[in-house]
Amino acid sequence: MKIGIDSENISRMSERLLNKISTEKERDYVNQFKNKKPHIASLWTGKEAVIKVLGEKGISFLDIEILHDENGAPSLNLLGKAKEKFNQLKFKVIEISITHTKTVATAVVIAQ
């Protein structure tokens, strides 16, 4: 089992960053909110936490997709190099939890 965690100041986020780090599905989710910055920060921290779990700095943020169910609960869809590394490490499950306040977003990822 491995655990990854990341936190980020929400004030540092921008829509320009959203376009660089997100898939179309992620942008669709974030764009439904008036205040996008907390959700951009949540994507950022979630993807950083996944990279820490996988131990591979060369993974593109676009190879990590954070999806949300009808209740807003996040889940992970790994693609490309992220999925390859997940399989190489022989993990069976990867879970994510994300939270944010007015100023900080934090994500935790656990893989087994």
Biopython code that builds the backbone (N, CA, C, O; Angstrom):
import numpy as np
from Bio.PDB.StructureBuilder import StructureBuilder

atoms = [
    (1, "MET", "N", (0.845, -1.178, 0.000)),
    (1, "MET", "CA", (0.000, 0.000, 0.000)),
    (1, "MET", "C", (0.892, 1.243, 0.000)),
    (1, "MET", "O", (1.930, 1.282, 0.660)),
    (2, "LYS", "N", (0.464, 2.254, -0.754)),
    (2, "LYS", "CA", (1.163, 3.543, -0.776)),
    (2, "LYS", "C", (0.142, 4.655, -0.621)),
    (2, "LYS", "O", (-1.005, 4.541, -1.054)),
    (3, "ILE", "N", (0.594, 5.746, 0.013)),
    (3, "ILE", "CA", (-0.258, 6.917, 0.232)),
    (3, "ILE", "C", (0.445, 8.144, -0.324)),
    (3, "ILE", "O", (1.648, 8.321, -0.136)),
    (4, "GLY", "N", (-0.314, 8.988, -1.011)),
    (4, "GLY", "CA", (0.188, 10.266, -1.500)),
    (4, "GLY", "C", (-0.734, 11.372, -1.030)),
    (4, "GLY", "O", (-1.951, 11.192, -0.976)),
    (5, "ILE", "N", (-0.163, 12.516, -0.689)),
    (5, "ILE", "CA", (-0.953, 13.661, -0.237)),
    (5, "ILE", "C", (-0.374, 14.926, -0.845)),
    (5, "ILE", "O", (0.834, 15.019, -1.066)),
    (6, "ASP", "N", (-1.233, 15.897, -1.115)),
    (6, "ASP", "CA", (-0.770, 17.179, -1.624)),
    (6, "ASP", "C", (-1.755, 18.264, -1.206)),
    (6, "ASP", "O", (-2.960, 18.026, -1.133)),
    (7, "SER", "N", (-1.232, 19.452, -0.934)),
    (7, "SER", "CA", (-2.035, 20.633, -0.605)),
    (7, "SER", "C", (-1.567, 21.799, -1.456)),
    (7, "SER", "O", (-0.402, 21.867, -1.846)),
    (8, "GLU", "N", (-2.477, 22.714, -1.742)),
    (8, "GLU", "CA", (-2.136, 23.877, -2.570)),
    (8, "GLU", "C", (-3.014, 25.061, -2.193)),
    (8, "GLU", "O", (-4.186, 24.905, -1.848)),
    (9, "ASN", "N", (-2.423, 26.245, -2.267)),
    (9, "ASN", "CA", (-3.180, 27.479, -2.061)),
    (9, "ASN", "C", (-4.094, 27.712, -3.253)),
    (9, "ASN", "O", (-3.644, 27.704, -4.399)),
    (10, "ILE", "N", (-5.359, 27.918, -2.987)),
    (10, "ILE", "CA", (-6.346, 28.117, -4.040)),
    (10, "ILE", "C", (-6.066, 29.396, -4.826)),
    (10, "ILE", "O", (-6.346, 29.461, -6.023)),
    (11, "SER", "N", (-5.525, 30.394, -4.172)),
    (11, "SER", "CA", (-5.282, 31.688, -4.838)),
    (11, "SER", "C", (-4.312, 31.579, -6.004)),
    (11, "SER", "O", (-4.292, 32.460, -6.863)),
    (12, "ARG", "N", (-3.518, 30.535, -6.058)),
    (12, "ARG", "CA", (-2.532, 30.365, -7.138)),
    (12, "ARG", "C", (-3.128, 29.792, -8.423)),
    (12, "ARG", "O", (-2.446, 29.737, -9.446)),
    (13, "MET", "N", (-4.384, 29.366, -8.384)),
    (13, "MET", "CA", (-5.008, 28.673, -9.513)),
    (13, "MET", "C", (-5.573, 29.672, -10.532)),
    (13, "MET", "O", (-5.936, 30.799, -10.196)),
    (14, "SER", "N", (-5.634, 29.211, -11.794)),
    (14, "SER", "CA", (-6.171, 30.054, -12.870)),
    (14, "SER", "C", (-6.835, 29.170, -13.929)),
    (14, "SER", "O", (-6.591, 27.965, -13.990)),
    (15, "GLU", "N", (-7.667, 29.781, -14.749)),
    (15, "GLU", "CA", (-8.290, 29.029, -15.837)),
    (15, "GLU", "C", (-7.252, 28.606, -16.870)),
    (15, "GLU", "O", (-7.416, 27.578, -17.527)),
    (16, "ARG", "N", (-6.194, 29.384, -17.018)),
    (16, "ARG", "CA", (-5.110, 28.991, -17.923)),
    (16, "ARG", "C", (-4.492, 27.670, -17.461)),
    (16, "ARG", "O", (-4.208, 26.788, -18.272)),
    (17, "LEU", "N", (-4.289, 27.548, -16.149)),
    (17, "LEU", "CA", (-3.755, 26.306, -15.597)),
    (17, "LEU", "C", (-4.748, 25.161, -15.822)),
    (17, "LEU", "O", (-4.349, 24.050, -16.169)),
    (18, "LEU", "N", (-6.021, 25.433, -15.627)),
    (18, "LEU", "CA", (-7.047, 24.406, -15.861)),
    (18, "LEU", "C", (-6.904, 23.816, -17.258)),
    (18, "LEU", "O", (-6.954, 22.598, -17.427)),
    (19, "ASN", "N", (-6.730, 24.659, -18.240)),
    (19, "ASN", "CA", (-6.626, 24.188, -19.625)),
    (19, "ASN", "C", (-5.377, 23.349, -19.871)),
    (19, "ASN", "O", (-5.363, 22.513, -20.775)),
    (20, "LYS", "N", (-4.331, 23.562, -19.080)),
    (20, "LYS", "CA", (-3.084, 22.803, -19.245)),
    (20, "LYS", "C", (-3.132, 21.431, -18.570)),
    (20, "LYS", "O", (-2.498, 20.487, -19.042)),
    (21, "ILE", "N", (-3.882, 21.315, -17.463)),
    (21, "ILE", "CA", (-3.799, 20.100, -16.639)),
    (21, "ILE", "C", (-5.019, 19.202, -16.719)),
    (21, "ILE", "O", (-5.023, 18.127, -16.119)),
    (22, "SER", "N", (-6.059, 19.610, -17.445)),
    (22, "SER", "CA", (-7.322, 18.880, -17.349)),
    (22, "SER", "C", (-7.775, 18.263, -18.666)),
    (22, "SER", "O", (-7.438, 18.728, -19.755)),
    (23, "THR", "N", (-8.548, 17.206, -18.517)),
    (23, "THR", "CA", (-9.206, 16.579, -19.653)),
    (23, "THR", "C", (-10.515, 17.319, -19.926)),
    (23, "THR", "O", (-10.937, 18.168, -19.142)),
    (24, "GLU", "N", (-11.133, 16.991, -21.022)),
    (24, "GLU", "CA", (-12.403, 17.634, -21.376)),
    (24, "GLU", "C", (-13.470, 17.374, -20.298)),
    (24, "GLU", "O", (-14.212, 18.286, -19.935)),
    (25, "LYS", "N", (-13.550, 16.147, -19.791)),
    (25, "LYS", "CA", (-14.529, 15.820, -18.749)),
    (25, "LYS", "C", (-14.270, 16.632, -17.481)),
    (25, "LYS", "O", (-15.211, 17.086, -16.828)),
    (26, "GLU", "N", (-12.996, 16.813, -17.133)),
    (26, "GLU", "CA", (-12.663, 17.595, -15.941)),
    (26, "GLU", "C", (-13.039, 19.060, -16.139)),
    (26, "GLU", "O", (-13.573, 19.691, -15.227)),
    (27, "ARG", "N", (-12.766, 19.604, -17.315)),
    (27, "ARG", "CA", (-13.142, 21.001, -17.594)),
    (27, "ARG", "C", (-14.653, 21.179, -17.546)),
    (27, "ARG", "O", (-15.145, 22.180, -17.025)),
    (28, "ASP", "N", (-15.388, 20.220, -18.084)),
    (28, "ASP", "CA", (-16.852, 20.286, -18.025)),
    (28, "ASP", "C", (-17.330, 20.345, -16.575)),
    (28, "ASP", "O", (-18.242, 21.105, -16.247)),
    (29, "TYR", "N", (-16.713, 19.542, -15.710)),
    (29, "TYR", "CA", (-17.090, 19.537, -14.289)),
    (29, "TYR", "C", (-16.767, 20.887, -13.644)),
    (29, "TYR", "O", (-17.626, 21.478, -12.990)),
    (30, "VAL", "N", (-15.555, 21.374, -13.820)),
    (30, "VAL", "CA", (-15.133, 22.626, -13.189)),
    (30, "VAL", "C", (-15.943, 23.814, -13.711)),
    (30, "VAL", "O", (-16.279, 24.717, -12.944)),
    (31, "ASN", "N", (-16.252, 23.822, -14.980)),
    (31, "ASN", "CA", (-16.946, 24.961, -15.588)),
    (31, "ASN", "C", (-18.387, 25.121, -15.129)),
    (31, "ASN", "O", (-19.016, 26.136, -15.432)),
    (32, "GLN", "N", (-18.921, 24.154, -14.415)),
    (32, "GLN", "CA", (-20.276, 24.311, -13.893)),
    (32, "GLN", "C", (-20.320, 25.172, -12.625)),
    (32, "GLN", "O", (-21.400, 25.516, -12.145)),
    (33, "PHE", "N", (-19.153, 25.517, -12.090)),
    (33, "PHE", "CA", (-19.085, 26.310, -10.871)),
    (33, "PHE", "C", (-18.747, 27.768, -11.182)),
    (33, "PHE", "O", (-17.949, 28.054, -12.075)),
    (34, "LYS", "N", (-19.356, 28.672, -10.444)),
    (34, "LYS", "CA", (-19.060, 30.094, -10.610)),
    (34, "LYS", "C", (-17.618, 30.382, -10.165)),
    (34, "LYS", "O", (-16.863, 31.044, -10.877)),
    (35, "ASN", "N", (-17.252, 29.883, -8.998)),
    (35, "ASN", "CA", (-15.889, 30.040, -8.487)),
    (35, "ASN", "C", (-15.113, 28.767, -8.834)),
    (35, "ASN", "O", (-15.242, 27.748, -8.154)),
    (36, "LYS", "N", (-14.326, 28.834, -9.871)),
    (36, "LYS", "CA", (-13.628, 27.651, -10.385)),
    (36, "LYS", "C", (-12.343, 27.314, -9.620)),
    (36, "LYS", "O", (-11.919, 26.159, -9.595)),
    (37, "LYS", "N", (-11.730, 28.321, -9.000)),
    (37, "LYS", "CA", (-10.408, 28.120, -8.404)),
    (37, "LYS", "C", (-10.322, 26.969, -7.404)),
    (37, "LYS", "O", (-9.353, 26.212, -7.461)),
    (38, "PRO", "N", (-11.284, 26.792, -6.486)),
    (38, "PRO", "CA", (-11.166, 25.649, -5.562)),
    (38, "PRO", "C", (-11.178, 24.305, -6.288)),
    (38, "PRO", "O", (-10.527, 23.355, -5.854)),
    (39, "HIS", "N", (-11.908, 24.229, -7.378)),
    (39, "HIS", "CA", (-12.016, 22.982, -8.124)),
    (39, "HIS", "C", (-10.780, 22.735, -8.986)),
    (39, "HIS", "O", (-10.380, 21.589, -9.191)),
    (40, "ILE", "N", (-10.184, 23.802, -9.483)),
    (40, "ILE", "CA", (-8.907, 23.670, -10.198)),
    (40, "ILE", "C", (-7.835, 23.196, -9.222)),
    (40, "ILE", "O", (-7.046, 22.307, -9.540)),
    (41, "ALA", "N", (-7.812, 23.791, -8.039)),
    (41, "ALA", "CA", (-6.838, 23.384, -7.015)),
    (41, "ALA", "C", (-7.052, 21.935, -6.603)),
    (41, "ALA", "O", (-6.090, 21.216, -6.332)),
    (42, "SER", "N", (-8.302, 21.505, -6.553)),
    (42, "SER", "CA", (-8.596, 20.105, -6.215)),
    (42, "SER", "C", (-8.047, 19.159, -7.273)),
    (42, "SER", "O", (-7.492, 18.111, -6.943)),
    (43, "LEU", "N", (-8.198, 19.524, -8.542)),
    (43, "LEU", "CA", (-7.606, 18.711, -9.612)),
    (43, "LEU", "C", (-6.092, 18.658, -9.471)),
    (43, "LEU", "O", (-5.486, 17.589, -9.553)),
    (44, "TRP", "N", (-5.489, 19.818, -9.260)),
    (44, "TRP", "CA", (-4.031, 19.907, -9.135)),
    (44, "TRP", "C", (-3.536, 19.001, -8.009)),
    (44, "TRP", "O", (-2.639, 18.182, -8.212)),
    (45, "THR", "N", (-4.126, 19.151, -6.818)),
    (45, "THR", "CA", (-3.648, 18.382, -5.668)),
    (45, "THR", "C", (-3.919, 16.887, -5.859)),
    (45, "THR", "O", (-3.105, 16.051, -5.466)),
    (46, "GLY", "N", (-5.054, 16.557, -6.459)),
    (46, "GLY", "CA", (-5.354, 15.146, -6.705)),
    (46, "GLY", "C", (-4.347, 14.502, -7.632)),
    (46, "GLY", "O", (-3.885, 13.388, -7.387)),
    (47, "LYS", "N", (-4.012, 15.203, -8.688)),
    (47, "LYS", "CA", (-3.055, 14.665, -9.657)),
    (47, "LYS", "C", (-1.650, 14.579, -9.054)),
    (47, "LYS", "O", (-0.927, 13.614, -9.301)),
    (48, "GLU", "N", (-1.269, 15.571, -8.276)),
    (48, "GLU", "CA", (0.033, 15.527, -7.591)),
    (48, "GLU", "C", (0.096, 14.346, -6.627)),
    (48, "GLU", "O", (1.120, 13.669, -6.543)),
    (49, "ALA", "N", (-0.990, 14.096, -5.902)),
    (49, "ALA", "CA", (-1.016, 12.977, -4.956)),
    (49, "ALA", "C", (-0.907, 11.641, -5.686)),
    (49, "ALA", "O", (-0.253, 10.723, -5.194)),
    (50, "VAL", "N", (-1.536, 11.522, -6.848)),
    (50, "VAL", "CA", (-1.423, 10.291, -7.648)),
    (50, "VAL", "C", (0.027, 10.084, -8.080)),
    (50, "VAL", "O", (0.557, 8.977, -7.979)),
    (51, "ILE", "N", (0.659, 11.140, -8.556)),
    (51, "ILE", "CA", (2.062, 11.036, -8.997)),
    (51, "ILE", "C", (2.953, 10.584, -7.844)),
    (51, "ILE", "O", (3.883, 9.803, -8.047)),
    (52, "LYS", "N", (2.674, 11.071, -6.638)),
    (52, "LYS", "CA", (3.459, 10.651, -5.473)),
    (52, "LYS", "C", (3.246, 9.168, -5.176)),
    (52, "LYS", "O", (4.199, 8.466, -4.840)),
    (53, "VAL", "N", (2.026, 8.689, -5.294)),
    (53, "VAL", "CA", (1.746, 7.271, -5.068)),
    (53, "VAL", "C", (2.459, 6.403, -6.107)),
    (53, "VAL", "O", (3.025, 5.360, -5.779)),
    (54, "LEU", "N", (2.423, 6.846, -7.349)),
    (54, "LEU", "CA", (3.032, 6.053, -8.413)),
    (54, "LEU", "C", (4.544, 6.208, -8.458)),
    (54, "LEU", "O", (5.228, 5.399, -9.086)),
    (55, "GLY", "N", (5.076, 7.232, -7.805)),
    (55, "GLY", "CA", (6.524, 7.416, -7.726)),
    (55, "GLY", "C", (7.183, 7.700, -9.055)),
    (55, "GLY", "O", (8.330, 7.314, -9.279)),
    (56, "GLU", "N", (6.471, 8.371, -9.935)),
    (56, "GLU", "CA", (6.959, 8.601, -11.300)),
    (56, "GLU", "C", (6.723, 10.054, -11.693)),
    (56, "GLU", "O", (5.596, 10.434, -12.012)),
    (57, "LYS", "N", (7.757, 10.857, -11.672)),
    (57, "LYS", "CA", (7.621, 12.273, -11.984)),
    (57, "LYS", "C", (7.298, 12.553, -13.448)),
    (57, "LYS", "O", (6.795, 13.635, -13.753)),
    (58, "GLY", "N", (7.559, 11.645, -14.346)),
    (58, "GLY", "CA", (7.344, 11.863, -15.768)),
    (58, "GLY", "C", (5.914, 11.649, -16.248)),
    (58, "GLY", "O", (5.652, 11.711, -17.449)),
    (59, "ILE", "N", (4.993, 11.402, -15.332)),
    (59, "ILE", "CA", (3.598, 11.171, -15.717)),
    (59, "ILE", "C", (2.933, 12.516, -16.004)),
    (59, "ILE", "O", (3.055, 13.462, -15.226)),
    (60, "SER", "N", (2.236, 12.583, -17.122)),
    (60, "SER", "CA", (1.504, 13.790, -17.500)),
    (60, "SER", "C", (0.232, 13.912, -16.670)),
    (60, "SER", "O", (-0.421, 12.914, -16.365)),
    (61, "PHE", "N", (-0.113, 15.147, -16.309)),
    (61, "PHE", "CA", (-1.382, 15.372, -15.617)),
    (61, "PHE", "C", (-2.555, 14.914, -16.474)),
    (61, "PHE", "O", (-3.614, 14.578, -15.943)),
    (62, "LEU", "N", (-2.381, 14.897, -17.787)),
    (62, "LEU", "CA", (-3.459, 14.470, -18.686)),
    (62, "LEU", "C", (-3.640, 12.955, -18.683)),
    (62, "LEU", "O", (-4.619, 12.453, -19.234)),
    (63, "ASP", "N", (-2.708, 12.217, -18.069)),
    (63, "ASP", "CA", (-2.837, 10.773, -17.918)),
    (63, "ASP", "C", (-3.550, 10.404, -16.617)),
    (63, "ASP", "O", (-3.716, 9.226, -16.301)),
    (64, "ILE", "N", (-3.968, 11.424, -15.869)),
    (64, "ILE", "CA", (-4.699, 11.228, -14.616)),
    (64, "ILE", "C", (-5.994, 12.021, -14.736)),
    (64, "ILE", "O", (-5.978, 13.246, -14.847)),
    (65, "GLU", "N", (-7.098, 11.315, -14.711)),
    (65, "GLU", "CA", (-8.397, 11.979, -14.845)),
    (65, "GLU", "C", (-9.181, 11.794, -13.547)),
    (65, "GLU", "O", (-9.366, 10.675, -13.070)),
    (66, "ILE", "N", (-9.636, 12.917, -12.989)),
    (66, "ILE", "CA", (-10.441, 12.884, -11.770)),
    (66, "ILE", "C", (-11.892, 13.150, -12.173)),
    (66, "ILE", "O", (-12.239, 14.224, -12.664)),
    (67, "LEU", "N", (-12.718, 12.140, -11.949)),
    (67, "LEU", "CA", (-14.134, 12.218, -12.291)),
    (67, "LEU", "C", (-14.952, 12.352, -11.013)),
    (67, "LEU", "O", (-14.460, 12.056, -9.924)),
    (68, "HIS", "N", (-16.193, 12.795, -11.142)),
    (68, "HIS", "CA", (-17.069, 12.962, -9.983)),
    (68, "HIS", "C", (-18.414, 12.311, -10.244)),
    (68, "HIS", "O", (-18.972, 12.427, -11.335)),
    (69, "ASP", "N", (-18.932, 11.620, -9.227)),
    (69, "ASP", "CA", (-20.256, 11.018, -9.380)),
    (69, "ASP", "C", (-21.339, 12.068, -9.131)),
    (69, "ASP", "O", (-21.033, 13.241, -8.918)),
    (70, "GLU", "N", (-22.595, 11.646, -9.159)),
    (70, "GLU", "CA", (-23.707, 12.586, -9.022)),
    (70, "GLU", "C", (-23.729, 13.303, -7.673)),
    (70, "GLU", "O", (-24.364, 14.349, -7.535)),
    (71, "ASN", "N", (-23.038, 12.744, -6.679)),
    (71, "ASN", "CA", (-22.945, 13.383, -5.356)),
    (71, "ASN", "C", (-21.681, 14.215, -5.196)),
    (71, "ASN", "O", (-21.451, 14.800, -4.138)),
    (72, "GLY", "N", (-20.862, 14.271, -6.236)),
    (72, "GLY", "CA", (-19.626, 15.040, -6.186)),
    (72, "GLY", "C", (-18.417, 14.263, -5.686)),
    (72, "GLY", "O", (-17.327, 14.825, -5.588)),
    (73, "ALA", "N", (-18.587, 12.979, -5.367)),
    (73, "ALA", "CA", (-17.469, 12.174, -4.874)),
    (73, "ALA", "C", (-16.491, 11.897, -6.010)),
    (73, "ALA", "O", (-16.896, 11.481, -7.095)),
    (74, "PRO", "N", (-15.194, 12.129, -5.760)),
    (74, "PRO", "CA", (-14.200, 11.934, -6.819)),
    (74, "PRO", "C", (-13.780, 10.472, -6.978)),
    (74, "PRO", "O", (-13.832, 9.682, -6.035)),
    (75, "SER", "N", (-13.365, 10.142, -8.187)),
    (75, "SER", "CA", (-12.756, 8.840, -8.476)),
    (75, "SER", "C", (-11.685, 9.066, -9.531)),
    (75, "SER", "O", (-11.647, 10.115, -10.174)),
    (76, "LEU", "N", (-10.822, 8.084, -9.706)),
    (76, "LEU", "CA", (-9.702, 8.223, -10.629)),
    (76, "LEU", "C", (-9.859, 7.338, -11.854)),
    (76, "LEU", "O", (-10.321, 6.200, -11.769)),
    (77, "ASN", "N", (-9.468, 7.883, -12.984)),
    (77, "ASN", "CA", (-9.358, 7.148, -14.240)),
    (77, "ASN", "C", (-7.928, 7.363, -14.724)),
    (77, "ASN", "O", (-7.566, 8.459, -15.149)),
    (78, "LEU", "N", (-7.120, 6.306, -14.655)),
    (78, "LEU", "CA", (-5.727, 6.414, -15.072)),
    (78, "LEU", "C", (-5.594, 6.030, -16.537)),
    (78, "LEU", "O", (-6.192, 5.058, -16.999)),
    (79, "LEU", "N", (-4.807, 6.805, -17.252)),
    (79, "LEU", "CA", (-4.597, 6.610, -18.682)),
    (79, "LEU", "C", (-3.096, 6.538, -18.961)),
    (79, "LEU", "O", (-2.287, 6.882, -18.099)),
    (80, "GLY", "N", (-2.728, 6.100, -20.142)),
    (80, "GLY", "CA", (-1.344, 6.160, -20.612)),
    (80, "GLY", "C", (-0.313, 5.694, -19.607)),
    (80, "GLY", "O", (-0.424, 4.607, -19.042)),
    (81, "LYS", "N", (0.695, 6.532, -19.390)),
    (81, "LYS", "CA", (1.827, 6.184, -18.523)),
    (81, "LYS", "C", (1.397, 5.972, -17.063)),
    (81, "LYS", "O", (1.989, 5.152, -16.361)),
    (82, "ALA", "N", (0.382, 6.696, -16.606)),
    (82, "ALA", "CA", (-0.106, 6.512, -15.234)),
    (82, "ALA", "C", (-0.685, 5.108, -15.062)),
    (82, "ALA", "O", (-0.429, 4.444, -14.057)),
    (83, "LYS", "N", (-1.456, 4.667, -16.035)),
    (83, "LYS", "CA", (-2.042, 3.321, -15.968)),
    (83, "LYS", "C", (-0.959, 2.259, -16.066)),
    (83, "LYS", "O", (-1.005, 1.256, -15.353)),
    (84, "GLU", "N", (0.016, 2.471, -16.944)),
    (84, "GLU", "CA", (1.132, 1.530, -17.067)),
    (84, "GLU", "C", (1.875, 1.379, -15.742)),
    (84, "GLU", "O", (2.180, 0.262, -15.324)),
    (85, "LYS", "N", (2.165, 2.496, -15.084)),
    (85, "LYS", "CA", (2.890, 2.462, -13.810)),
    (85, "LYS", "C", (2.056, 1.789, -12.723)),
    (85, "LYS", "O", (2.582, 1.008, -11.930)),
    (86, "PHE", "N", (0.761, 2.088, -12.684)),
    (86, "PHE", "CA", (-0.160, 1.454, -11.740)),
    (86, "PHE", "C", (-0.106, -0.066, -11.902)),
    (86, "PHE", "O", (0.003, -0.793, -10.914)),
    (87, "ASN", "N", (-0.182, -0.540, -13.136)),
    (87, "ASN", "CA", (-0.126, -1.984, -13.413)),
    (87, "ASN", "C", (1.242, -2.569, -13.094)),
    (87, "ASN", "O", (1.337, -3.678, -12.569)),
    (88, "GLN", "N", (2.300, -1.830, -13.408)),
    (88, "GLN", "CA", (3.666, -2.293, -13.136)),
    (88, "GLN", "C", (3.875, -2.495, -11.637)),
    (88, "GLN", "O", (4.559, -3.429, -11.220)),
    (89, "LEU", "N", (3.282, -1.614, -10.829)),
    (89, "LEU", "CA", (3.396, -1.724, -9.374)),
    (89, "LEU", "C", (2.459, -2.782, -8.797)),
    (89, "LEU", "O", (2.473, -3.044, -7.594)),
    (90, "LYS", "N", (1.646, -3.387, -9.663)),
    (90, "LYS", "CA", (0.718, -4.457, -9.292)),
    (90, "LYS", "C", (-0.323, -4.013, -8.272)),
    (90, "LYS", "O", (-0.764, -4.801, -7.435)),
    (91, "PHE", "N", (-0.711, -2.740, -8.352)),
    (91, "PHE", "CA", (-1.808, -2.262, -7.525)),
    (91, "PHE", "C", (-3.112, -2.808, -8.092)),
    (91, "PHE", "O", (-3.232, -3.049, -9.293)),
    (92, "LYS", "N", (-4.066, -2.996, -7.223)),
    (92, "LYS", "CA", (-5.384, -3.464, -7.644)),
    (92, "LYS", "C", (-6.426, -2.346, -7.535)),
    (92, "LYS", "O", (-7.394, -2.312, -8.295)),
    (93, "VAL", "N", (-6.215, -1.433, -6.578)),
    (93, "VAL", "CA", (-7.193, -0.385, -6.286)),
    (93, "VAL", "C", (-6.463, 0.927, -6.045)),
    (93, "VAL", "O", (-5.380, 0.953, -5.460)),
    (94, "ILE", "N", (-7.073, 2.014, -6.504)),
    (94, "ILE", "CA", (-6.570, 3.350, -6.189)),
    (94, "ILE", "C", (-7.778, 4.213, -5.832)),
    (94, "ILE", "O", (-8.763, 4.260, -6.569)),
    (95, "GLU", "N", (-7.687, 4.892, -4.692)),
    (95, "GLU", "CA", (-8.794, 5.716, -4.185)),
    (95, "GLU", "C", (-8.296, 7.125, -3.926)),
    (95, "GLU", "O", (-7.122, 7.341, -3.627)),
    (96, "ILE", "N", (-9.214, 8.089, -4.046)),
    (96, "ILE", "CA", (-8.865, 9.485, -3.837)),
    (96, "ILE", "C", (-9.910, 10.161, -2.962)),
    (96, "ILE", "O", (-11.102, 9.866, -3.052)),
    (97, "SER", "N", (-9.445, 11.070, -2.115)),
    (97, "SER", "CA", (-10.312, 11.936, -1.342)),
    (97, "SER", "C", (-9.770, 13.354, -1.476)),
    (97, "SER", "O", (-8.566, 13.586, -1.368)),
    (98, "ILE", "N", (-10.678, 14.299, -1.714)),
    (98, "ILE", "CA", (-10.289, 15.696, -1.919)),
    (98, "ILE", "C", (-11.156, 16.580, -1.033)),
    (98, "ILE", "O", (-12.352, 16.338, -0.874)),
    (99, "THR", "N", (-10.535, 17.607, -0.461)),
    (99, "THR", "CA", (-11.286, 18.584, 0.317)),
    (99, "THR", "C", (-10.691, 19.957, 0.076)),
    (99, "THR", "O", (-9.530, 20.079, -0.315)),
    (100, "HIS", "N", (-11.488, 20.994, 0.311)),
    (100, "HIS", "CA", (-10.934, 22.346, 0.239)),
    (100, "HIS", "C", (-11.661, 23.277, 1.191)),
    (100, "HIS", "O", (-12.841, 23.099, 1.491)),
    (101, "THR", "N", (-10.927, 24.273, 1.654)),
    (101, "THR", "CA", (-11.480, 25.365, 2.441)),
    (101, "THR", "C", (-11.551, 26.565, 1.500)),
    (101, "THR", "O", (-11.476, 26.402, 0.282)),
    (102, "LYS", "N", (-11.692, 27.744, 2.042)),
    (102, "LYS", "CA", (-11.684, 28.945, 1.200)),
    (102, "LYS", "C", (-10.301, 29.233, 0.645)),
    (102, "LYS", "O", (-10.173, 29.928, -0.364)),
    (103, "THR", "N", (-9.255, 28.708, 1.291)),
    (103, "THR", "CA", (-7.896, 29.077, 0.899)),
    (103, "THR", "C", (-7.004, 27.926, 0.446)),
    (103, "THR", "O", (-6.027, 28.157, -0.266)),
    (104, "VAL", "N", (-7.315, 26.686, 0.843)),
    (104, "VAL", "CA", (-6.424, 25.549, 0.577)),
    (104, "VAL", "C", (-7.218, 24.338, 0.094)),
    (104, "VAL", "O", (-8.303, 24.050, 0.601)),
    (105, "ALA", "N", (-6.668, 23.640, -0.883)),
    (105, "ALA", "CA", (-7.209, 22.349, -1.330)),
    (105, "ALA", "C", (-6.207, 21.262, -0.961)),
    (105, "ALA", "O", (-4.995, 21.460, -1.049)),
    (106, "THR", "N", (-6.733, 20.106, -0.543)),
    (106, "THR", "CA", (-5.894, 18.975, -0.164)),
    (106, "THR", "C", (-6.481, 17.696, -0.743)),
    (106, "THR", "O", (-7.698, 17.509, -0.757)),
    (107, "ALA", "N", (-5.610, 16.826, -1.217)),
    (107, "ALA", "CA", (-6.035, 15.524, -1.723)),
    (107, "ALA", "C", (-5.165, 14.431, -1.121)),
    (107, "ALA", "O", (-3.972, 14.619, -0.881)),
    (108, "VAL", "N", (-5.792, 13.289, -0.884)),
    (108, "VAL", "CA", (-5.105, 12.093, -0.417)),
    (108, "VAL", "C", (-5.442, 10.956, -1.371)),
    (108, "VAL", "O", (-6.601, 10.768, -1.741)),
    (109, "VAL", "N", (-4.427, 10.201, -1.766)),
    (109, "VAL", "CA", (-4.609, 9.050, -2.654)),
    (109, "VAL", "C", (-3.981, 7.839, -1.995)),
    (109, "VAL", "O", (-2.864, 7.898, -1.482)),
    (110, "ILE", "N", (-4.721, 6.738, -2.017)),
    (110, "ILE", "CA", (-4.229, 5.472, -1.481)),
    (110, "ILE", "C", (-4.336, 4.417, -2.581)),
    (110, "ILE", "O", (-5.370, 4.283, -3.235)),
    (111, "ALA", "N", (-3.249, 3.676, -2.770)),
    (111, "ALA", "CA", (-3.256, 2.572, -3.737)),
    (111, "ALA", "C", (-2.837, 1.293, -3.024)),
    (111, "ALA", "O", (-1.932, 1.294, -2.190)),
    (112, "GLN", "N", (-3.510, 0.210, -3.371)),
    (112, "GLN", "CA", (-3.175, -1.102, -2.806)),
    (112, "GLN", "C", (-3.034, -2.096, -3.922)),
    (112, "GLN", "O", (-2.753, -3.268, -3.672)),
]
sb = StructureBuilder()
sb.init_structure("model")
sb.init_model(0)
sb.init_chain("A")
sb.init_seg("    ")
for serial, (resi, resn, name, xyz) in enumerate(atoms, 1):
    if name == "N":
        sb.init_residue(resn, " ", resi, " ")
    sb.init_atom(name, np.array(xyz, "f"), 0.0, 1.0, " ", f" {name:<3s}", serial, name[0])
structure = sb.get_structure()
